[in-house]
Amino acid sequence: MDQVRSGERRTRDLSWGDARARALMHALAGDAATRAGFLICAIEVVRPQGLLEFVAIHGDPASAAERLGTASRLSDMQLVFAQGEEHGRLLWIPDENLTDEVRERIDDVIVIPDIPVTGAPDAWHPMDMLVARIADERGDLRALLYLDVPHDLRRLDDARMVEVGDELGTILSSVLTVVEREEYADHMRVIRATRRLARSNPARHDVKHLLREARSTLLAALSVDELEIRVFLDQEAGTRASLALDLPPEVRRALDEAAARAWTHQRVLVIEAGQVWGDRELAAYADWFTTALDKADFEAVVVAPVGVDDEVLGMMMCARRTGSRRWTDGEGVAALELGHDLGRAIANAHATERERRLLEELRELEVARHWFLRELTHEINNPMTTIVANAEFLASSETLDERDLRRSRAILRASARLGDLLQGLSMLSQVSDPQQPPSMQQVDLVPVVEETLSGMTAVAERAGIALHVVGDLDEAVVLGDPREIASAVTNLVDNAVKYSDAGHEVWIGVERRPDGGLSVVCTDEGLGISEADQANLFTPLFRSTNEAALMRPGTGLGLGIVREIMQRHGGSIEVQSTLGRGTRVRLHFRPLVPRDGAAT
């Protein structure tokens, strides 16, 4: 809010109190007028930034309609009070005590009753004032209660003024209670507004947005002229240096350390001209702050630590211009509570930002990995084709001796293994790429199993291994990519044959689960897998520690590819194995959702 010039009145942007608080003030004003024997009673409350606001005017409807909710400068009334006389709880300012300068300053600010000026020495003059100054326990002025126009239109003698002040004692205490209760309610509204802000979607994901919105919200809600939020964990995340104190590095460090101590002891720091409250070590810089406050035209700066749990995350610095009222204890408690709420919000938003950055880095790494695999397989395939072609030519040549023929055949075998590896890497890259989702459609698992066994029969027969289709052969439909599902099933059968010996059998079929889902099950009597190896079974390029298994050809990519395929289809893979006794692998597919059903 802009400062109010001398003698100026205007409606406040944020008037004091809700309807209930104002009604209480009106009732107290009426009661005070009745008890004291006056026609008019007005109550002003002291607002931040050195302002006074009329909140109740009893007995003068015209003035109430014009003046309620308007603001004037407290400093102007302090000039009036300096010309008054103390009588117990009341201050008496007769018309004749007012200088021309004071009259000019308060013109169009005070309530002047419409009564005649008789000139009699004991007659009440329209400019006479009888005021009760209401202060809190610290002695800070919180409200003013004015009495005007006695019923008999005569000035009170000294004894009667003291007597009236005593009679109004309870009412004055009640006014202070209403002021402090409304202040507490206002603080709670600020805290609730801050919590709503912290829970808002943009604030939860962006520290800078949170701080910008928090500054805007708290600047008005706390009735301060400037507010700056400094965050320790991210120097770029704080709000702009709106206080313009130009802190040198050593003062900045001392203030940061003081904020950390304030968080530990759960208190706020109050920096005023010539004094720093709440931290003895920071008080060493009191002279520097005095000069800085005077240069910036600040009455005081309050520093509220911001943190979460045992960690201080920063500070909130609030400033009021010269002429404003002092900070109250209640405002300090509210600022400290805001430091807790703001700290939790900053910590959550910072964690979310960190997670987003990590996810972005992971996505970039994943993109780089897929690019590398694609480029690797592409670049190696070209020379591999040349190597294989020349090796085949040499292996079929009639001019080579037996030693060179063995060498050419070795090249062919190594090339075949390298080709399998490249094919596996290419498949792994494809099925793990989120940019290339599977082409989903209804797939009957039974034909997939039958075609896989048909394609593997020749290989199995050469190895002396029998393949069997078992289980339910009725239609078993799942949602998936036919090519990827066929690849997964082929990998299972290929592994079962590869790690079995002559005379062993392999069984594969489809199971129906109680949850309505389907599973492809492949069981063999082969080498089996140790518990230690099962922990790394799906790691790309992992080979068994079993020497017998290492003698079999393989790339270590098969089961990794199968797992990626199943995860892309929302399913899972389950392995049960005992070393030396065989392995059973299940591919669990999600239940097929009916077209008119809800997704599970």
C-alpha positions as CSV (number, residue, x, y, z in Angstrom):
1,M,0.0,0.0,0.0
2,D,1.3,3.5,-0.8
3,Q,2.0,5.7,2.2
4,V,-0.6,8.2,3.2
5,R,0.4,11.9,3.2
6,S,-0.3,14.2,6.0
7,G,-4.0,15.0,6.4
8,E,-4.9,12.6,3.6
9,R,-7.7,10.1,4.0
10,R,-8.5,7.1,1.8
11,T,-10.1,3.7,1.9
12,R,-7.6,1.0,2.6
13,D,-7.0,-1.8,0.1
14,L,-7.4,-4.3,3.0
15,S,-9.7,-3.0,5.7
16,W,-9.4,-4.3,9.2
17,G,-11.4,-7.2,10.5
18,D,-14.3,-9.3,9.3
19,A,-17.9,-8.5,9.9
20,R,-18.0,-10.2,13.3
21,A,-14.9,-8.3,14.6
22,R,-16.3,-4.9,13.4
23,A,-19.6,-5.7,15.1
24,L,-17.8,-6.3,18.3
25,M,-16.0,-3.0,18.0
26,H,-19.3,-1.1,17.4
27,A,-20.8,-2.8,20.5
28,L,-17.8,-1.8,22.6
29,A,-17.9,1.8,21.3
30,G,-21.6,2.0,22.2
31,D,-21.0,0.6,25.6
32,A,-18.1,3.0,26.3
33,A,-20.2,6.0,25.3
34,T,-23.0,4.9,27.6
35,R,-20.7,4.2,30.6
36,A,-18.8,7.5,30.2
37,G,-21.9,9.6,29.5
38,F,-20.9,10.7,26.0
39,L,-22.9,10.8,22.8
40,I,-20.1,9.8,20.4
41,C,-17.4,7.1,20.7
42,A,-15.0,6.2,17.9
43,I,-12.3,3.4,17.8
44,E,-9.3,3.4,15.6
45,V,-6.8,0.5,15.3
46,V,-3.2,0.8,14.5
47,R,-2.3,-0.9,11.2
48,P,1.1,-1.8,9.9
49,Q,3.0,0.8,7.9
50,G,2.2,3.5,10.4
51,L,-1.5,3.9,9.7
52,L,-4.7,4.3,11.7
53,E,-8.1,3.0,10.6
54,F,-11.5,3.9,11.9
55,V,-13.3,0.6,12.7
56,A,-16.2,1.9,14.8
57,I,-18.0,5.2,15.2
58,H,-21.0,5.2,17.6
59,G,-23.5,8.1,17.8
60,D,-22.6,9.9,14.5
61,P,-24.0,8.0,11.5
62,A,-22.9,10.6,9.0
63,S,-19.2,10.4,10.1
64,A,-19.5,6.6,10.3
65,A,-20.6,6.4,6.7
66,E,-17.8,8.7,5.6
67,R,-14.9,7.6,7.8
68,L,-15.2,3.9,8.5
69,G,-12.5,1.9,6.7
70,T,-10.4,5.0,6.0
71,A,-6.7,5.4,6.9
72,S,-4.6,8.3,8.3
73,R,-1.1,8.6,9.5
74,L,-0.4,7.7,13.1
75,S,2.4,10.3,13.1
76,D,-0.1,13.1,12.7
77,M,-2.1,12.0,15.7
78,Q,1.1,11.6,17.7
79,L,1.6,15.4,17.2
80,V,-1.9,15.9,18.7
81,F,-1.2,13.6,21.7
82,A,2.1,15.6,22.4
83,Q,-0.1,18.6,23.2
84,G,-2.4,16.6,25.6
85,E,-2.6,16.2,29.4
86,E,-2.5,12.7,31.1
87,H,-5.5,11.9,33.4
88,G,-5.2,8.3,34.4
89,R,-6.0,6.1,31.5
90,L,-7.2,9.1,29.4
91,L,-5.4,11.8,27.5
92,W,-7.2,15.2,27.4
93,I,-6.4,17.5,24.5
94,P,-8.5,20.7,24.7
95,D,-9.0,22.9,21.7
96,E,-6.9,25.7,23.0
97,N,-3.8,23.5,23.2
98,L,-3.8,22.8,19.4
99,T,-1.4,24.8,17.4
100,D,-2.1,26.0,13.9
101,E,0.4,23.5,12.5
102,V,-1.4,20.6,14.2
103,R,-4.8,21.8,13.2
104,E,-3.6,21.8,9.6
105,R,-2.2,18.3,9.9
106,I,-5.4,16.8,11.3
107,D,-7.8,18.7,9.1
108,D,-10.2,16.3,7.4
109,V,-8.8,13.4,9.4
110,I,-10.5,13.5,12.8
111,V,-14.3,13.2,13.5
112,I,-15.6,16.8,14.4
113,P,-19.1,16.8,15.9
114,D,-21.7,19.2,14.8
115,I,-22.2,21.1,18.0
116,P,-22.3,24.9,18.7
117,V,-19.3,26.9,20.0
118,T,-20.6,28.9,23.0
119,G,-17.3,30.4,24.1
120,A,-18.0,29.4,27.8
121,P,-14.8,28.2,29.5
122,D,-16.3,24.9,30.6
123,A,-18.3,24.2,27.4
124,W,-17.2,21.3,25.2
125,H,-15.6,22.5,22.0
126,P,-16.0,20.6,18.7
127,M,-12.2,20.2,18.6
128,D,-11.8,18.9,22.1
129,M,-10.5,15.4,22.4
130,L,-10.6,12.8,25.1
131,V,-8.6,9.7,24.1
132,A,-7.7,6.4,25.6
133,R,-4.5,5.0,24.1
134,I,-4.7,1.1,24.2
135,A,-1.3,-0.6,24.3
136,D,-0.3,-4.3,24.5
137,E,2.0,-6.0,27.0
138,R,5.1,-4.7,25.2
139,G,3.8,-1.2,25.4
140,D,3.1,-0.9,21.7
141,L,0.1,1.2,20.7
142,R,-2.6,-1.0,19.2
143,A,-5.8,1.1,19.2
144,L,-7.3,4.5,20.1
145,L,-10.7,5.1,21.7
146,Y,-12.1,8.6,21.4
147,L,-14.9,10.1,23.5
148,D,-16.7,13.1,22.1
149,V,-19.7,15.3,23.1
150,P,-20.7,14.8,26.8
151,H,-24.4,14.6,27.4
152,D,-24.3,17.9,29.2
153,L,-21.9,19.5,26.7
154,R,-19.6,20.4,29.5
155,R,-15.9,19.5,29.9
156,L,-15.0,17.0,32.6
157,D,-12.9,18.0,35.6
158,D,-9.7,16.2,36.3
159,A,-11.2,13.8,38.9
160,R,-14.0,12.8,36.6
161,M,-11.6,12.0,33.7
162,V,-9.6,9.6,36.0
163,E,-12.9,8.1,37.1
164,V,-14.1,7.6,33.5
165,G,-10.8,6.0,32.6
166,D,-11.2,3.5,35.4
167,E,-14.8,2.8,34.5
168,L,-13.7,2.0,30.9
169,G,-10.9,-0.4,32.0
170,T,-12.7,-3.5,31.0
171,I,-13.8,-2.1,27.7
172,L,-10.3,-1.0,26.8
173,S,-9.0,-4.5,27.6
174,S,-11.8,-6.0,25.5
175,V,-10.8,-3.7,22.5
176,L,-7.2,-5.0,22.8
177,T,-8.4,-8.6,22.9
178,V,-10.5,-8.1,19.8
179,V,-7.5,-6.5,18.0
180,E,-5.1,-9.3,19.0
181,R,-7.6,-12.0,18.2
182,E,-8.3,-10.5,14.7
183,E,-4.5,-10.2,14.2
184,Y,-4.2,-13.9,15.0
185,A,-7.1,-14.8,12.7
186,D,-5.4,-12.7,10.0
187,H,-2.2,-14.6,10.5
188,M,-4.0,-17.9,10.2
189,R,-5.6,-16.7,6.9
190,V,-2.1,-15.9,5.7
191,I,-0.8,-19.3,6.7
192,R,-3.8,-21.0,5.0
193,A,-3.2,-19.0,1.9
194,T,0.5,-20.0,1.9
195,R,-0.5,-23.7,2.3
196,R,-3.0,-23.5,-0.5
197,L,-0.2,-21.9,-2.6
198,A,2.2,-24.7,-1.7
199,R,-0.3,-27.3,-2.7
200,S,-1.0,-25.7,-6.1
201,N,0.2,-27.8,-9.0
202,P,2.7,-25.2,-10.5
203,A,4.2,-24.5,-7.0
204,R,4.7,-28.2,-6.3
205,H,6.9,-28.6,-9.4
206,D,8.8,-25.3,-9.8
207,V,10.7,-23.6,-6.9
208,K,11.0,-20.3,-8.7
209,H,7.3,-20.2,-9.4
210,L,6.6,-21.0,-5.8
211,L,8.8,-18.2,-4.5
212,R,7.3,-15.7,-6.9
213,E,3.8,-16.5,-5.9
214,A,4.7,-16.7,-2.2
215,R,6.2,-13.2,-2.3
216,S,3.2,-11.8,-4.0
217,T,0.8,-13.5,-1.5
218,L,2.8,-12.6,1.6
219,L,3.6,-9.1,0.7
220,A,0.0,-8.0,1.0
221,A,-1.0,-10.5,3.6
222,L,1.7,-9.5,6.1
223,S,1.2,-5.8,5.4
224,V,4.9,-5.2,4.7
225,D,6.5,-2.8,2.2
226,E,9.1,-5.2,0.9
227,L,9.7,-9.0,1.1
228,E,12.6,-11.0,0.0
229,I,13.0,-14.8,0.1
230,R,16.5,-16.2,0.0
231,V,17.1,-20.0,-0.6
232,F,20.4,-21.5,0.5
233,L,20.2,-24.8,-1.5
234,D,19.7,-23.0,-4.9
235,Q,21.2,-19.5,-5.1
236,E,19.3,-18.8,-8.3
237,A,15.9,-19.7,-6.9
238,G,15.4,-16.8,-4.5
239,T,13.2,-13.8,-5.2
240,R,14.8,-10.6,-6.4
241,A,16.7,-8.5,-3.8
242,S,13.8,-6.1,-3.3
243,L,15.1,-4.8,0.1
244,A,18.1,-3.3,-1.7
245,L,20.3,-3.4,1.4
246,D,23.4,-4.2,-0.6
247,L,24.7,-6.6,1.9
248,P,28.5,-7.0,1.7
249,P,29.8,-10.7,1.7
250,E,30.7,-10.7,5.4
251,V,27.3,-9.3,6.5
252,R,25.5,-11.8,4.1
253,R,27.4,-14.7,5.7
254,A,26.7,-13.5,9.2
255,L,23.0,-13.1,8.3
256,D,22.9,-16.6,6.8
257,E,24.5,-18.1,9.9
258,A,22.1,-16.1,12.2
259,A,19.1,-17.5,10.2
260,A,20.5,-21.1,10.7
261,R,20.7,-20.4,14.5
262,A,17.3,-18.9,14.5
263,W,15.9,-22.1,12.9
264,T,17.6,-24.2,15.5
265,H,16.1,-22.1,18.3
266,Q,12.8,-21.5,16.5
267,R,12.7,-17.7,16.6
268,V,12.7,-14.7,14.3
269,L,15.3,-12.0,14.2
270,V,14.2,-8.3,14.4
271,I,16.7,-5.7,13.0
272,E,16.0,-2.1,14.0
273,A,18.0,1.0,14.1
274,G,20.8,0.5,16.7
275,Q,19.6,-2.9,17.8
276,V,19.4,-6.5,16.5
277,W,17.0,-8.7,18.5
278,G,17.3,-12.5,18.7
279,D,21.0,-13.1,17.8
280,R,24.0,-11.8,19.8
281,E,26.5,-12.6,17.1
282,L,24.6,-10.7,14.4
283,A,24.3,-7.8,16.8
284,A,28.0,-7.1,16.1
285,Y,26.7,-5.6,12.8
286,A,24.1,-3.4,14.4
287,D,25.9,-0.2,13.2
288,W,26.0,-1.4,9.6
289,F,22.3,-2.3,9.7
290,T,21.4,1.1,11.2
291,T,23.0,2.9,8.3
292,A,21.4,0.5,5.8
293,L,18.0,0.8,7.3
294,D,18.2,4.6,7.3
295,K,19.4,4.7,3.7
296,A,16.5,2.3,2.6
297,D,13.9,4.2,4.8
298,F,13.0,1.1,6.7
299,E,11.7,1.1,10.3
300,A,12.7,-2.6,10.8
301,V,13.6,-5.8,9.0
302,V,12.3,-9.1,10.3
303,V,14.1,-12.3,9.4
304,A,12.1,-15.5,9.6
305,P,14.1,-18.7,9.0
306,V,12.7,-21.1,6.4
307,G,13.3,-24.8,6.8
308,V,12.1,-28.3,7.2
309,D,12.8,-30.8,10.0
310,D,16.3,-30.0,11.2
311,E,17.5,-28.3,8.1
312,V,17.4,-24.6,7.4
313,L,16.7,-23.9,3.7
314,G,16.8,-20.2,3.7
315,M,15.2,-17.1,5.1
316,M,12.3,-14.7,4.6
317,M,13.1,-11.0,5.1
318,C,10.2,-8.6,5.6
319,A,10.6,-4.8,5.8
320,R,8.3,-2.0,6.8
321,R,9.0,1.7,6.0
322,T,9.9,4.3,8.6
323,G,6.8,5.4,10.6
324,S,5.2,1.9,10.7
325,R,4.3,0.3,13.9
326,R,6.6,-2.3,15.4
327,W,6.3,-6.0,14.8
328,T,4.2,-7.8,17.3
329,D,5.0,-11.1,19.0
330,G,2.0,-12.6,17.2
331,E,3.3,-11.5,13.9
332,G,6.7,-13.1,14.7
333,V,5.0,-16.4,15.6
334,A,3.0,-16.2,12.3
335,A,6.2,-15.5,10.3
336,L,7.9,-18.5,11.9
337,E,5.0,-20.7,11.1
338,L,5.1,-19.5,7.5
339,G,8.8,-20.4,7.5
340,H,7.8,-24.0,8.2
341,D,5.1,-24.1,5.5
342,L,7.3,-22.4,3.0
343,G,10.2,-24.7,3.9
344,R,8.1,-27.8,3.3
345,A,6.9,-26.4,0.0
346,I,10.4,-25.5,-1.1
347,A,11.8,-28.9,-0.1
348,N,9.0,-30.7,-2.0
349,A,9.3,-28.5,-5.1
350,H,13.1,-28.9,-5.1
351,A,12.8,-32.7,-4.8
352,T,10.3,-32.7,-7.7
353,E,12.6,-30.6,-9.8
354,R,15.5,-32.9,-9.0
355,E,13.4,-35.9,-9.9
356,R,12.4,-34.2,-13.2
357,R,16.0,-33.4,-14.0
358,L,17.1,-37.0,-13.2
359,L,14.3,-38.4,-15.3
360,E,15.3,-36.1,-18.2
361,E,18.9,-37.2,-17.8
362,L,17.8,-40.9,-17.8
363,R,15.7,-40.3,-20.9
364,E,18.6,-38.7,-22.6
365,L,20.8,-41.6,-21.6
366,E,18.2,-44.0,-22.9
367,V,18.0,-42.2,-26.2
368,A,21.8,-42.2,-26.4
369,R,21.9,-45.9,-25.6
370,H,19.4,-46.8,-28.4
371,W,21.2,-44.6,-30.8
372,F,24.5,-46.3,-29.9
373,L,23.1,-49.8,-30.3
374,R,21.5,-48.9,-33.7
375,E,24.7,-47.4,-35.0
376,L,26.8,-50.2,-33.6
377,T,24.7,-53.0,-35.3
378,H,24.6,-51.0,-38.5
379,E,28.3,-50.2,-38.7
380,I,29.4,-53.7,-37.8
381,N,26.9,-55.5,-40.1
382,N,28.5,-54.0,-43.2
383,P,32.1,-55.4,-42.6
384,M,30.6,-58.5,-41.1
385,T,28.9,-59.3,-44.4
386,T,32.2,-58.9,-46.2
387,I,34.0,-61.1,-43.7
388,V,31.4,-63.9,-43.9
389,A,31.3,-63.8,-47.7
390,N,35.0,-64.1,-48.0
391,A,35.2,-66.8,-45.3
392,E,32.5,-68.8,-47.1
393,F,34.5,-68.4,-50.4
394,L,37.7,-69.6,-48.7
395,A,35.9,-72.5,-46.9
396,S,34.6,-73.8,-50.3
397,S,37.9,-73.4,-52.1
398,E,39.7,-76.6,-53.4
399,T,43.1,-74.9,-53.4
400,L,43.4,-74.3,-49.7
401,D,45.2,-76.8,-47.5
402,E,43.5,-78.3,-44.4
403,R,45.0,-75.8,-42.0
404,D,43.6,-72.8,-43.9
405,L,40.3,-74.5,-44.3
406,R,40.1,-74.9,-40.5
407,R,40.9,-71.3,-40.1
408,S,38.2,-70.2,-42.5
409,R,35.6,-72.4,-40.8
410,A,36.6,-70.9,-37.4
411,I,36.1,-67.4,-38.9
412,L,32.6,-68.5,-40.1
413,R,31.7,-69.9,-36.6
414,A,32.9,-66.7,-34.9
415,S,31.1,-64.6,-37.4
416,A,27.9,-66.6,-36.8
417,R,28.2,-65.9,-33.0
418,L,28.9,-62.3,-33.6
419,G,25.9,-62.1,-36.0
420,D,23.8,-63.6,-33.2
421,L,25.1,-61.0,-30.8
422,L,24.3,-58.2,-33.2
423,Q,20.8,-59.5,-33.9
424,G,20.2,-59.8,-30.2
425,L,21.5,-56.2,-29.5
426,S,19.3,-54.9,-32.3
427,M,16.3,-56.7,-30.9
428,L,17.0,-55.5,-27.3
429,S,17.4,-51.9,-28.5
430,Q,14.0,-52.2,-30.3
431,V,12.0,-53.8,-27.5
432,S,13.4,-51.4,-24.9
433,D,12.8,-48.2,-26.9
434,P,9.8,-46.3,-25.5
435,Q,9.6,-44.3,-28.7
436,Q,8.7,-47.6,-30.6
437,P,5.8,-49.1,-28.6
438,P,4.5,-52.5,-29.6
439,S,1.8,-52.8,-32.2
440,M,-1.0,-54.1,-30.0
441,Q,-3.7,-56.5,-31.3
442,Q,-5.4,-59.7,-30.3
443,V,-3.0,-62.7,-30.4
444,D,-3.9,-66.4,-29.9
445,L,-1.0,-67.9,-27.9
446,V,-1.7,-71.5,-29.0
447,P,-0.7,-71.1,-32.7
448,V,2.4,-69.1,-31.5
449,V,3.5,-72.0,-29.4
450,E,2.8,-74.6,-32.1
451,E,4.6,-72.6,-34.8
452,T,7.6,-72.0,-32.5
453,L,7.9,-75.7,-31.8
454,S,7.6,-76.5,-35.5
455,G,10.4,-74.1,-36.3
456,M,12.6,-75.5,-33.5
457,T,12.0,-79.2,-34.2
458,A,14.9,-79.8,-36.6
459,V,17.3,-78.1,-34.2
460,A,16.0,-80.2,-31.2
461,E,16.1,-83.5,-33.2
462,R,19.8,-82.9,-34.1
463,A,20.5,-82.4,-30.4
464,G,18.5,-85.5,-29.5
465,I,15.9,-83.5,-27.5
466,A,12.1,-84.1,-27.7
467,L,9.7,-81.1,-27.8
468,H,6.1,-81.4,-26.6
469,V,3.1,-79.1,-26.7
470,V,1.1,-79.6,-23.5
471,G,-1.9,-78.1,-21.7
472,D,-5.1,-76.5,-23.0
473,L,-5.1,-76.1,-26.8
474,D,-8.3,-74.0,-26.9
475,E,-8.1,-70.4,-28.1
476,A,-6.0,-68.4,-25.7
477,V,-6.2,-64.7,-26.7
478,V,-4.0,-61.9,-25.3
479,L,-3.4,-58.3,-26.3
480,G,0.1,-57.8,-27.8
481,D,2.5,-57.5,-30.6
482,P,2.5,-60.8,-32.5
483,R,6.1,-60.5,-33.6
484,E,7.4,-59.6,-30.2
485,I,5.4,-62.4,-28.5
486,A,6.7,-64.9,-31.0
487,S,10.3,-63.7,-30.3
488,A,9.8,-64.1,-26.6
489,V,8.4,-67.7,-26.9
490,T,11.2,-68.6,-29.4
491,N,13.8,-67.4,-26.9
492,L,12.4,-69.7,-24.2
493,V,12.4,-72.8,-26.4
494,D,15.8,-71.9,-27.8
495,N,17.3,-71.6,-24.3
496,A,15.6,-74.9,-23.2
497,V,17.1,-76.8,-26.1
498,K,20.5,-75.1,-25.9
499,Y,21.0,-76.0,-22.2
500,S,19.6,-79.5,-22.4
501,D,21.4,-82.7,-23.2
502,A,20.5,-85.6,-25.6
503,G,17.6,-87.6,-24.2
504,H,16.1,-84.7,-22.4
505,E,12.6,-83.4,-23.1
506,V,11.1,-79.9,-23.3
507,W,7.4,-79.1,-22.6
508,I,5.7,-75.9,-23.6
509,G,2.1,-74.9,-23.4
510,V,-0.5,-72.3,-22.2
511,E,-1.9,-72.1,-18.7
512,R,-5.1,-70.3,-17.6
513,R,-4.7,-68.4,-14.3
514,P,-7.4,-67.9,-11.7
515,D,-7.3,-64.1,-12.4
516,G,-8.4,-64.7,-16.0
517,G,-4.9,-64.1,-17.4
518,L,-2.8,-66.5,-19.5
519,S,0.7,-67.8,-19.1
520,V,3.1,-69.5,-21.5
521,V,5.0,-72.2,-19.6
522,C,8.3,-73.7,-20.8
523,T,9.8,-76.6,-18.8
524,D,13.1,-78.4,-19.5
525,E,15.3,-81.1,-17.9
526,G,18.5,-79.3,-18.6
527,L,21.4,-77.9,-16.7
528,G,19.4,-75.7,-14.4
529,I,20.5,-72.3,-12.9
530,S,22.1,-71.7,-9.5
531,E,20.4,-69.3,-7.1
532,A,23.4,-66.9,-7.4
533,D,23.0,-66.8,-11.2
534,Q,19.3,-66.3,-11.0
535,A,19.9,-62.9,-9.4
536,N,21.6,-61.7,-12.6
537,L,19.6,-63.7,-15.1
538,F,18.1,-60.7,-16.9
539,T,21.2,-58.5,-17.0
540,P,22.2,-58.0,-20.7
541,L,25.2,-60.1,-21.7
542,F,25.3,-62.0,-18.5
543,R,26.6,-65.5,-18.8
544,S,26.3,-68.3,-16.2
545,T,29.0,-69.1,-13.8
546,N,28.3,-72.8,-14.4
547,E,31.2,-74.1,-16.5
548,A,28.9,-76.6,-18.3
549,A,26.6,-73.7,-19.3
550,L,29.6,-71.7,-20.6
551,M,30.4,-74.4,-23.0
552,R,27.1,-73.8,-24.8
553,P,26.9,-71.0,-27.4
554,G,25.0,-67.9,-26.3
555,T,25.0,-64.2,-26.1
556,G,23.5,-63.6,-22.7
557,L,20.7,-61.4,-24.2
558,G,17.8,-63.8,-24.6
559,L,16.1,-63.5,-21.3
560,G,16.8,-59.8,-21.1
561,I,15.0,-59.4,-24.4
562,V,12.1,-61.6,-23.1
563,R,11.8,-59.5,-19.9
564,E,11.7,-56.2,-21.9
565,I,9.0,-57.6,-24.2
566,M,6.9,-58.8,-21.2
567,Q,7.2,-55.4,-19.5
568,R,6.1,-53.6,-22.6
569,H,3.0,-55.8,-22.6
570,G,2.2,-55.1,-19.0
571,G,3.2,-58.7,-18.1
572,S,6.0,-60.4,-16.2
573,I,8.4,-63.3,-16.4
574,E,8.9,-65.9,-13.7
575,V,11.8,-68.3,-13.4
576,Q,12.0,-71.4,-11.2
577,S,15.2,-73.5,-11.5
578,T,17.3,-75.9,-9.6
579,L,20.9,-76.5,-10.6
580,G,21.3,-79.9,-12.3
581,R,17.5,-80.6,-12.4
582,G,16.1,-78.2,-15.1
583,T,14.2,-74.9,-15.4
584,R,10.7,-73.7,-15.7
585,V,9.9,-70.3,-17.1
586,R,6.5,-68.6,-17.2
587,L,5.4,-65.6,-19.3
588,H,2.5,-64.0,-17.5
589,F,0.2,-61.9,-19.7
590,R,-2.5,-59.5,-18.4
591,P,-6.1,-60.7,-18.6
592,L,-7.8,-59.6,-21.8
593,V,-10.3,-56.8,-21.1
594,P,-13.7,-57.2,-22.8
595,R,-14.4,-54.5,-25.4
596,D,-17.3,-53.1,-23.2
597,G,-15.4,-53.6,-19.9
598,A,-13.3,-51.3,-17.9
599,A,-9.5,-51.4,-18.1
600,T,-7.8,-53.1,-15.2
